[in-house]
Amino acid sequence: MSYVNRKHEGRLVLISRFPNAFSDIHTFPAFPNEIETHLEGVGVSKPLFLTPEVGASVSESTLHHFPYLFHRDGSPWYEANSYLYSIARNLPVGNRPTDDLRRRASKLLDYLIFCEEKDISWRDFSGRRPTLRPTYRYFAHLCSQAQRSNDVINQYTGAIYSLFKFIASTDNTFDLDRVDTVREVKVSFEGIYGRHHKTVVKRGQTKPSKPKGMLSIGFVMDEGEQLRPLTNEELKIFIEEIDKDCWSPTERLILRLALLTGARKQTILTLKLRHVNYLAAATLQNDQTFKLYVGPGTGVDTKRDQPQVLRIPQGVADEIVIYSKSKQVISRREKFSARYGLVEGVSAGVDSNDHYLFLSDQGGSYYMARNDPRYNVVSSRPTGQVTDTICRKLLSRVSEKFPRDFTYHWLRATFGYQLYQRLQPLLAAGVIQPGEEISIIQERMHHRHRETTENYLKLFRMHSDRLRLQELYESKLMGG
């Protein structure tokens, strides 16, 4: 059961379906495509006319699970609700999930309840000393709670400051300077293209965040993720383990796809039946792989929605096709189709080509693609937690020689390391020239920046040097 904050009951209400959320309202018809409606709960009312949002369909202008806040006396919290609505209105048309809105609403309500319990006005900043003003008192309250980390405290005060910033933008009599002490700070940092400078806003009601730890030895930073490849010995343990009968075809294939393609979990878990059909009819490339295009327009999610080309080895492609035709997987797709039409706001039925390749026993998807019609409708979406479950199972079975901090995304780094090792003989034989191996690895791992790939190669060379030293030591030992 998910966590429920009892203090928020009746105070934070989710509007399950908010149609025509961004239509303009008129008391008289002004445009030919307007929708006539009436106020509810006021008896007989004069008709109102809604002008639909320009460039958006009715479904694209519908919000699902929109948070609405109330004061203690049951009256709507007008300012906060207007603020949340303004955020929703500025989201891209057709992609308006309300997850972030609900999190913000919860933080704002926590502030309001604090003010009510202390019998102070949530927007009265007349106090001469800052410590007497509500946001400063709330900040001190947050700091006194040991269970909240500095990062979480900053999220709460940030949401509240954003609300007052919105209020100040609509009320020129409101003095935002009394809400928090804000100053601009210039910072410099080393980026992909050299040293950069930017101005950031520093608020007084923040706690110092824990510094990002230095990159651990043996790891590489891959677009925000710390990864390390499995060594050849660790990979041997991994392969021997997942070949055992205790692993289901689903678990094994999810692991093998990451290891042999370098794809991230959101890409693997949003593969659809249409992509299986494509692989079954695709032309085999000279390197014994099939090219599969993923990203925008394909129905498969990628990091930052970047277009990518996966190279699926022939053996894995054959395994995918056989897997998709198994009785168990077909049964899961039937359950998925049955469940699909039960979601309010989604048309019943789904094209069989849009069935996910990987589904749970109950017919649920492990990850929900951004183009899934249910994406904006459901209150919480699956985000690939199955990979964590698989990793826990793996770690419970392998020997102590296997790294205990292993995560699913290490398989991506392992793919790159194995590719690097396969390219070394070609480089030594002159089949490819120095520098070309970087381009090949960058293309196969879909790195936006060459520097990311170069950092991988530094790590791979360290691994290779260590392997050569180990082999030299063992040969000397045996010779002795």
C-alpha positions in Angstrom: 0.0 0.0 0.0 1.3 3.4 -0.9 2.0 6.1 1.8 -1.0 8.3 2.7 -0.5 11.5 4.6 -3.5 11.7 7.0 -3.1 15.4 7.4 -3.7 15.9 3.7 -7.0 14.0 3.6 -9.8 16.3 2.3 -7.2 19.1 1.8 -5.5 17.7 -1.3 -8.0 16.4 -3.7 -7.2 14.9 -7.1 -9.5 15.7 -9.9 -9.4 12.4 -11.8 -10.4 14.0 -15.1 -10.3 17.7 -15.9 -11.5 18.1 -19.6 -11.0 21.3 -21.6 -8.6 22.4 -18.9 -7.1 25.1 -21.0 -10.2 26.5 -22.8 -11.1 30.1 -22.6 -14.5 30.8 -21.1 -17.0 33.4 -22.5 -20.5 34.3 -21.5 -21.5 34.7 -25.2 -20.4 32.8 -28.3 -17.4 34.4 -30.1 -16.0 31.6 -32.3 -17.7 28.9 -34.4 -16.0 26.0 -32.7 -16.9 26.8 -29.1 -18.4 24.3 -26.7 -21.6 25.3 -24.8 -21.6 24.3 -21.1 -23.3 25.3 -17.8 -22.2 25.9 -14.3 -22.9 22.9 -12.0 -24.4 23.2 -8.5 -26.1 26.6 -9.0 -29.5 25.5 -10.3 -30.4 27.0 -13.6 -27.6 29.0 -15.1 -27.0 30.9 -18.3 -24.9 29.0 -20.8 -21.1 29.5 -20.9 -19.0 29.0 -24.0 -15.6 27.3 -24.1 -13.0 28.1 -26.8 -10.8 25.0 -27.2 -7.1 25.3 -26.7 -5.5 26.2 -30.1 -3.6 23.4 -31.7 -4.8 20.7 -29.2 -7.4 18.0 -29.3 -9.9 17.5 -26.4 -7.7 14.6 -25.1 -4.6 16.8 -25.2 -6.4 19.5 -23.3 -7.5 17.1 -20.6 -5.6 16.9 -17.3 -5.7 13.7 -15.2 -5.3 13.5 -11.4 -4.9 17.3 -11.1 -4.2 18.3 -7.5 -6.6 20.9 -5.9 -5.9 22.4 -2.5 -8.3 23.6 0.2 -8.0 25.7 3.4 -8.9 24.3 6.8 -12.4 25.9 6.5 -13.0 24.0 3.2 -12.5 27.0 0.9 -10.2 26.5 -2.1 -6.7 27.8 -1.8 -7.0 30.1 -4.8 -3.4 31.2 -5.1 -1.9 27.8 -4.9 -4.4 26.2 -7.3 -3.8 29.1 -9.8 -0.1 28.5 -9.5 -0.4 24.8 -10.1 -2.7 25.4 -13.1 -0.2 27.9 -14.6 2.5 25.2 -14.5 0.2 22.7 -16.2 -0.7 25.2 -18.8 2.9 25.7 -19.8 3.7 22.0 -20.2 4.0 20.7 -23.8 0.7 19.9 -25.5 0.1 16.2 -25.5 2.6 15.5 -22.7 1.1 16.8 -19.4 1.6 14.3 -16.7 0.7 15.7 -13.2 3.3 13.8 -11.1 5.4 16.9 -10.4 2.2 19.0 -9.7 1.1 16.5 -7.1 4.5 16.6 -5.4 4.5 20.4 -5.4 0.9 20.5 -4.1 1.9 18.2 -1.2 4.8 20.5 -0.2 2.6 23.6 -0.4 -0.1 22.1 1.7 2.5 21.1 4.3 3.4 24.8 4.6 -0.2 25.9 4.8 -1.0 23.3 7.6 2.1 24.5 9.5 0.9 28.1 9.4 -2.6 27.0 10.5 -1.2 25.0 13.4 0.9 28.0 14.5 -2.1 30.3 14.0 -0.2 32.6 11.6 -1.2 33.9 8.2 0.6 32.1 5.4 1.1 35.3 3.3 1.5 37.9 6.1 5.1 39.2 5.7 4.6 42.4 7.7 7.0 41.1 10.5 9.8 43.6 10.9 12.4 40.9 11.6 12.7 38.0 9.1 12.4 35.4 11.9 8.8 36.5 12.5 7.8 35.9 8.9 6.0 32.7 8.0 8.5 31.3 5.5 11.4 31.8 7.8 9.5 30.2 10.7 8.7 27.2 8.4 12.3 26.9 7.3 13.4 26.7 11.0 10.7 24.1 11.5 12.0 22.0 8.6 15.6 22.3 9.9 14.5 21.0 13.3 13.2 17.7 11.7 16.1 15.3 11.7 14.4 12.9 9.3 14.5 15.4 6.4 17.7 15.7 4.5 19.1 19.0 3.3 18.1 18.3 -0.3 14.5 17.6 0.8 14.4 20.8 2.8 15.6 22.7 -0.2 12.8 21.1 -2.3 10.2 22.3 0.1 11.4 25.8 0.4 11.9 26.0 -3.3 8.3 25.0 -4.0 7.1 27.7 -1.6 9.3 30.4 -3.0 8.0 29.5 -6.5 4.5 30.0 -5.3 5.2 33.4 -3.9 7.1 34.3 -7.0 4.0 33.5 -9.0 1.9 35.6 -6.6 4.3 38.5 -7.0 4.0 38.3 -10.8 0.2 38.8 -10.6 0.1 41.2 -7.6 2.4 44.2 -7.9 1.8 45.1 -4.3 3.3 41.9 -3.0 6.9 42.3 -1.8 8.8 39.2 -2.8 12.0 40.3 -1.1 10.3 39.7 2.3 9.7 36.0 1.5 13.4 35.1 1.3 16.8 36.6 0.9 17.9 36.0 -2.7 21.1 36.9 -4.4 22.8 36.1 -7.7 26.0 34.2 -7.7 28.4 33.7 -10.7 29.8 30.3 -10.9 32.3 28.7 -13.4 32.6 25.1 -14.3 34.5 22.9 -16.7 32.2 21.4 -19.4 32.4 19.4 -22.6 33.5 22.4 -24.6 35.8 24.1 -22.0 35.2 26.4 -19.1 31.8 28.0 -18.8 30.3 30.7 -16.6 26.7 31.2 -15.5 24.7 33.1 -13.0 22.6 31.2 -10.5 20.1 32.3 -7.9 21.1 31.6 -4.3 18.2 31.6 -1.7 18.8 32.1 2.0 16.3 29.4 3.0 18.4 26.6 1.8 20.7 24.1 3.5 24.0 23.1 2.0 23.7 20.0 -0.1 26.0 17.1 0.3 28.8 17.5 -2.2 28.8 15.2 -5.1 31.4 12.6 -4.3 34.5 12.2 -6.5 34.2 9.6 -9.2 35.1 6.3 -7.6 38.2 4.4 -8.9 37.2 2.0 -11.7 34.0 3.9 -12.6 33.1 6.3 -15.4 30.5 9.0 -15.6 28.0 8.3 -18.4 25.7 11.3 -18.8 25.0 11.7 -15.1 25.3 8.0 -14.2 28.3 6.4 -12.4 29.0 3.1 -14.1 31.7 0.5 -14.2 32.1 -2.5 -16.4 32.2 -6.0 -15.1 35.7 -7.5 -15.4 36.1 -10.6 -17.6 36.1 -12.8 -14.5 33.0 -11.1 -13.1 31.3 -11.4 -16.5 32.0 -15.1 -16.6 30.2 -15.4 -13.2 27.3 -13.4 -14.5 26.9 -15.5 -17.7 27.2 -18.8 -15.8 24.5 -17.7 -13.4 21.9 -16.4 -15.8 22.2 -19.6 -17.9 20.8 -21.6 -15.0 17.2 -22.9 -15.0 16.1 -20.7 -12.1 16.0 -17.7 -14.5 12.8 -17.1 -16.5 13.1 -16.4 -20.2 11.9 -12.8 -19.5 14.6 -12.2 -16.9 17.3 -13.7 -19.0 16.4 -11.7 -22.1 16.1 -8.4 -20.3 19.7 -9.0 -19.0 21.1 -10.2 -22.3 19.7 -7.3 -24.2 21.5 -4.8 -22.0 24.7 -6.8 -22.1 24.7 -7.3 -25.9 23.3 -3.9 -27.1 24.3 -1.4 -24.4 20.7 -0.1 -24.3 19.3 1.5 -21.2 16.3 -0.1 -19.4 13.7 2.5 -20.7 14.7 1.4 -24.3 14.6 -2.3 -23.6 11.4 -2.3 -21.7 9.5 -0.2 -24.2 10.2 -2.5 -27.2 6.9 -3.4 -28.9 5.6 -6.3 -30.9 6.0 -4.1 -34.1 9.8 -4.1 -33.4 9.8 -7.9 -33.1 8.0 -8.2 -36.4 10.6 -5.8 -37.9 13.5 -7.9 -36.7 11.9 -11.1 -38.1 11.9 -9.5 -41.6 15.0 -7.3 -41.4 18.2 -7.8 -43.4 21.2 -9.2 -41.5 24.2 -6.8 -41.6 27.8 -7.8 -42.3 28.6 -7.8 -38.6 25.8 -10.4 -38.0 23.5 -7.9 -36.3 20.1 -6.3 -37.2 19.7 -2.6 -37.1 16.7 -1.4 -35.0 15.8 2.3 -35.0 14.6 3.6 -31.6 13.7 7.0 -30.2 11.3 9.7 -31.4 8.5 8.3 -33.7 9.4 4.7 -33.0 7.4 4.1 -29.8 10.6 3.2 -27.9 11.9 5.5 -25.2 15.5 6.7 -25.2 17.4 8.9 -22.8 16.6 12.6 -23.6 14.5 11.3 -26.4 17.5 11.0 -28.7 17.2 9.0 -32.0 19.4 5.8 -31.8 20.2 2.7 -33.8 20.4 -0.5 -31.8 22.4 -3.3 -33.3 20.8 -6.6 -32.2 23.0 -9.7 -32.6 21.4 -12.4 -34.7 21.2 -14.9 -31.8 19.4 -12.4 -29.6 17.1 -11.4 -32.4 16.1 -15.0 -32.9 15.6 -15.4 -29.2 13.3 -12.3 -29.1 11.2 -13.7 -32.0 10.8 -17.1 -30.4 10.1 -15.5 -27.0 7.3 -13.3 -28.5 5.6 -16.4 -29.9 5.6 -18.4 -26.7 2.2 -19.3 -25.1 3.1 -17.6 -21.9 3.9 -14.3 -23.6 0.8 -14.5 -25.8 -1.3 -15.0 -22.7 0.3 -11.9 -21.1 -0.5 -9.8 -24.2 -4.1 -10.9 -23.9 -4.2 -9.8 -20.3 -2.6 -6.5 -21.3 -5.2 -5.9 -23.9 -8.0 -6.6 -21.5 -6.5 -4.3 -18.8 -5.8 -1.5 -21.3 -9.4 -0.6 -21.9 -10.2 -0.5 -18.2 -8.2 2.7 -17.7 -10.6 5.7 -17.5 -9.9 8.2 -20.3 -8.3 5.7 -22.7 -10.2 4.2 -25.6 -10.8 0.5 -25.3 -8.6 -1.7 -27.4 -5.1 -1.4 -28.5 -3.3 -2.3 -31.7 -1.6 -5.6 -31.2 1.6 -4.1 -32.7 1.7 -1.7 -29.8 1.8 -4.5 -27.2 5.0 -4.4 -25.2 7.4 -7.2 -25.7 8.0 -7.5 -21.9 4.9 -7.8 -19.7 4.3 -9.2 -16.2 2.3 -12.3 -15.4 -0.7 -10.0 -14.8 -0.3 -8.3 -18.2 1.2 -5.1 -16.8 4.0 -3.2 -18.6 7.3 -2.9 -16.8 7.8 0.6 -18.2 5.4 3.0 -19.9 6.6 4.7 -23.1 6.0 8.4 -23.4 3.8 7.8 -26.5 1.5 5.4 -24.6 -2.0 6.8 -24.6 -2.2 6.0 -20.8 0.9 8.1 -20.0 -0.9 11.2 -18.9 -3.9 9.3 -17.6 -2.6 6.9 -14.9 -1.7 8.3 -11.5 1.6 6.4 -11.4 3.6 4.8 -14.2 5.9 1.8 -14.1 9.5 2.9 -14.5 11.4 -0.3 -14.8 11.5 -1.4 -11.2 11.7 -5.0 -12.5 15.5 -4.5 -13.2 16.1 -3.8 -9.5 14.2 -7.0 -8.6 16.3 -9.0 -11.1 19.5 -7.5 -9.7 18.5 -8.4 -6.1 17.9 -11.9 -7.3 21.3 -12.1 -9.0 23.2 -10.8 -6.0 21.4 -13.3 -3.7 22.8 -16.1 -5.8 26.3 -15.3 -7.0 29.5 -15.7 -5.0 31.3 -13.0 -3.0 33.6 -12.6 -6.0 30.8 -10.7 -7.7 30.6 -7.0 -6.9 27.8 -6.3 -4.3 27.1 -2.8 -5.6 26.2 -4.1 -9.1 23.3 -2.4 -10.9 21.5 -3.1 -14.1 23.2 -0.2 -15.9 26.6 -1.7 -15.3 25.7 -4.0 -18.2 25.8 -1.0 -20.5 29.4 -0.2 -19.4 30.2 -3.9 -19.7 28.9 -3.9 -23.3 31.3 -1.0 -24.1 34.2 -2.8 -22.5 33.6 -6.0 -24.4 33.3 -4.0 -27.7 36.6 -2.2 -26.9 38.4 -5.6 -26.4 37.0 -6.9 -29.7 38.3 -3.8 -31.5 41.9 -4.2 -30.2 42.9 -6.9 -32.6 41.5 -4.9 -35.5 43.4 -1.9 -34.4 46.7 -3.9 -34.0 46.2 -5.4 -37.5 45.6 -1.9 -39.1 42.0 -2.8 -40.1 40.9 0.3 -38.3 43.1 3.4 -37.6 43.8 4.9 -34.1 40.9 7.1 -33.1 38.4 5.1 -35.1 37.7 2.8 -32.2 36.5 5.9 -30.3 34.0 6.7 -33.1 32.8 3.1 -33.2 32.2 2.9 -29.5 30.6 6.4 -29.4 28.2 5.4 -32.1 27.3 2.0 -30.6 26.8 3.5 -27.1 25.0 6.6 -28.4 27.1 9.1 -26.6 26.3 12.7 -27.5 29.8 13.9 -26.6 33.1 12.3 -27.7 34.6 13.2 -24.3 32.2 10.7 -22.6 33.6 7.9 -24.8 37.2 9.0 -24.3 36.6 8.7 -20.5 35.3 5.2 -21.1 38.5 4.3 -23.0 40.7 5.6 -20.2 38.9 3.2 -17.9 39.0 0.3 -20.4 42.8 0.7 -20.8 43.2 0.6 -17.0 41.2 -2.6 -16.9 43.2 -4.1 -19.8 46.5 -3.1 -18.2 45.5 -4.7 -15.0 44.5 -7.9 -16.9 47.9 -8.0 -18.6 49.7 -7.6 -15.3 47.6 -10.4 -13.8 48.4 -12.7 -16.7 52.1 -11.8 -16.5 52.2 -12.4 -12.8 50.5 -15.8 -13.2 52.9 -16.9 -16.0 55.9 -15.9 -13.9 54.4 -17.8 -10.9 53.8 -20.9 -13.0 57.3 -20.7 -14.6 58.9 -20.4 -11.1 
